[in-house]
Amino acid sequence: MKLVEFFAQNWRELIPPAGVAILVTLITIPIFLSIGTLSATSQVYGGRLAKRVVNVYLAIFRGTPLLIQVFWIFYGLPLIGIRLHPIVAGVLALSLNFGAYASEIMRSGLGSVANGQYEAATMLGMTRRQALRRVVFPQALVVSAPSLVNQVIELFKNTSLLGLITVAELIRAGRQLGVSTFDPMSSWLLVAAFYVVIAGLAAIGMRRFERRINRALVNTGATP
């Protein structure tokens, strides 16, 4: 009963920081997907230089913890005269990190499309860009969608790290709530409940979006 009473009295305190976490997630999604798609395309269809650049990028952002990347961008860039708002720095760090993982996911998706389909599209008169956009990418997206959906959920949960660079997200708000109420355990349980509910709703929405994409591609005959 005490825990239920605590939740009823304090849940509104976490609405604004939850909104910040959701906003950061929504801004980051199209950016990291674009980075991942561009990097994967460069790996599969790019020249030697493009592949080397992408490999260096992947080695850095897959080989170091996200927390360090957040610190590098927020505290390191000012050393060379570049100062970013905490939310901008957080979005940049999350986009580069998740873009690196999305790149590997999309590369696998592109690899699942038979080369003959790309070649056939170009022989029919399509440009390279048209062949990728109309033939290759739709099929790769079907294969990659489940893993990309999981990445979106992980992205939302990892916004918790931005509290360390003064972004007022859920973890930071939960810590402050625990101090003000002298009940840190109940505060962290309330924060966890917020994460579970929001991540669950996001998962349901993304799964529906994934099924809608699959149906649309099937109806247009774009799937393998």
C-alpha positions in Angstrom: 0.0 0.0 0.0 2.8 2.4 0.8 4.4 1.8 -2.6 1.0 2.4 -4.4 0.5 5.6 -2.4 4.0 6.7 -3.3 3.3 6.1 -7.0 0.0 7.9 -6.9 1.6 10.9 -5.3 4.7 11.2 -7.4 4.2 9.8 -10.8 3.4 13.2 -12.3 6.9 14.4 -11.3 8.3 12.0 -14.0 6.1 13.1 -16.9 8.3 16.0 -18.1 11.6 13.9 -18.0 9.8 11.0 -19.7 8.8 13.5 -22.4 12.4 14.5 -22.8 13.5 10.9 -23.2 10.8 10.3 -25.8 11.7 13.5 -27.7 15.4 12.5 -27.8 14.4 9.1 -29.1 12.1 10.4 -31.8 14.8 12.9 -33.0 17.5 10.3 -33.0 15.6 7.5 -34.9 15.7 9.0 -38.4 19.3 10.2 -37.9 20.7 6.9 -36.8 18.7 5.0 -39.5 20.1 7.4 -42.2 23.6 6.9 -40.9 23.2 3.2 -40.8 21.8 3.0 -44.3 24.5 5.2 -45.8 27.2 3.3 -44.0 25.9 -0.1 -45.1 25.4 1.1 -48.7 29.0 2.3 -48.7 30.2 -1.0 -47.4 28.4 -3.1 -50.0 28.4 -0.8 -53.0 31.0 1.8 -52.3 34.6 2.2 -53.4 37.7 1.2 -51.4 38.1 4.6 -49.7 34.4 4.7 -48.6 34.7 1.2 -47.2 37.8 2.2 -45.2 36.2 5.3 -43.8 33.1 3.3 -42.7 35.3 0.6 -41.2 37.1 3.2 -39.1 33.8 4.7 -38.0 32.4 1.3 -37.0 35.6 0.3 -35.2 35.4 3.5 -33.0 31.7 3.5 -32.3 31.2 -0.2 -31.8 34.4 -0.7 -30.0 34.0 2.0 -27.3 31.2 2.3 -24.6 28.3 4.7 -25.4 29.0 6.5 -22.1 32.5 7.4 -23.2 31.2 8.6 -26.5 28.7 10.9 -24.8 31.5 12.3 -22.6 33.8 12.8 -25.7 31.2 14.7 -27.5 29.9 16.8 -24.6 33.1 17.5 -22.7 35.7 16.9 -25.4 34.4 19.0 -28.3 34.6 22.2 -26.2 38.4 21.7 -26.0 38.5 22.4 -29.8 36.0 25.2 -29.6 32.8 23.3 -30.3 30.1 23.7 -27.7 26.8 21.8 -28.0 23.6 22.0 -26.0 23.3 18.8 -23.8 20.4 17.5 -25.8 22.2 18.1 -29.1 25.3 16.4 -27.8 23.2 13.5 -26.6 21.4 13.1 -29.9 24.7 13.2 -31.8 26.3 10.5 -29.5 23.2 8.3 -29.7 22.9 8.7 -33.5 26.5 7.8 -34.2 26.5 4.9 -31.8 23.2 3.3 -32.9 24.0 4.2 -36.5 27.1 1.9 -36.3 24.9 -1.0 -35.2 22.2 -0.2 -37.7 24.9 -0.2 -40.4 25.7 -3.9 -39.6 22.0 -4.8 -39.5 21.4 -3.1 -42.9 24.5 -4.6 -44.4 23.1 -8.0 -43.6 19.8 -7.0 -45.1 21.5 -5.8 -48.3 23.5 -9.0 -48.4 20.3 -11.0 -48.4 19.2 -9.5 -51.7 20.5 -11.5 -54.7 23.0 -9.5 -56.8 21.0 -10.6 -59.9 18.1 -8.4 -58.9 20.3 -5.3 -58.8 21.9 -6.2 -62.1 18.5 -6.9 -63.7 17.3 -3.5 -62.5 20.2 -1.7 -64.1 19.8 -3.7 -67.3 16.2 -2.5 -67.5 17.5 1.1 -67.6 17.4 2.1 -63.9 20.2 4.2 -62.6 22.2 2.8 -59.7 20.3 5.0 -57.2 16.9 3.9 -58.7 17.8 0.2 -58.5 18.8 0.6 -54.9 15.8 2.6 -53.9 13.1 0.6 -55.8 14.5 -2.9 -55.7 17.2 -3.5 -53.2 16.3 -1.3 -50.2 12.7 -2.5 -49.9 13.7 -6.1 -49.7 16.6 -5.4 -47.3 14.2 -3.4 -45.1 12.0 -6.5 -44.6 14.9 -8.6 -43.5 16.3 -5.8 -41.2 13.1 -4.5 -39.7 12.9 -6.8 -36.6 16.5 -6.0 -35.5 16.0 -2.3 -36.2 12.8 -2.3 -34.0 14.9 -3.8 -31.2 17.4 -1.0 -31.7 14.7 1.6 -31.3 13.8 0.1 -27.9 17.4 0.0 -26.8 17.8 3.6 -27.9 15.0 4.7 -25.6 16.5 2.9 -22.7 20.0 4.4 -23.4 18.7 7.9 -23.1 19.3 7.3 -19.4 23.0 8.0 -20.0 22.2 11.6 -21.0 21.5 12.5 -17.3 25.2 12.5 -16.8 25.5 15.5 -19.1 22.7 17.4 -17.4 19.8 16.3 -19.6 16.7 16.2 -17.4 15.7 12.6 -18.4 14.1 9.8 -16.3 17.2 8.6 -14.4 18.2 12.1 -13.3 14.7 12.9 -12.3 14.4 9.6 -10.4 17.6 10.4 -8.5 16.3 13.8 -7.5 12.9 12.4 -6.5 14.6 9.9 -4.2 16.6 12.7 -2.5 13.5 14.9 -2.0 11.2 12.1 -0.7 13.9 10.2 1.3 12.7 7.0 -0.4 15.1 6.1 -3.2 13.9 2.5 -3.5 10.4 3.5 -4.3 11.7 6.3 -6.6 13.7 3.8 -8.7 10.8 1.4 -8.8 8.6 4.2 -10.2 11.3 5.0 -12.8 11.5 1.4 -13.8 7.7 1.3 -14.2 7.9 4.3 -16.5 10.5 2.5 -18.6 8.5 -0.7 -18.8 5.3 1.1 -19.8 6.9 3.4 -22.4 9.1 0.7 -23.9 6.2 -1.7 -24.0 4.0 0.7 -25.8 6.8 1.6 -28.2 7.4 -2.1 -28.9 3.8 -2.6 -29.8 3.8 0.4 -32.1 7.0 -0.6 -33.8 5.7 -4.2 -34.4 2.6 -2.8 -35.9 4.6 -0.5 -38.1 6.8 -3.4 -39.1 3.8 -5.5 -40.1 2.4 -2.6 -42.1 5.7 -2.2 -44.0 5.7 -5.9 -44.8 2.1 -5.9 -46.1 2.8 -2.8 -48.2 5.9 -4.3 -49.8 4.1 -7.6 -50.4 1.2 -5.7 -52.1 3.7 -3.9 -54.4 5.6 -7.1 -55.2 8.9 -5.7 -53.7 9.6 -8.6 -51.4 11.8 -11.5 -52.5 
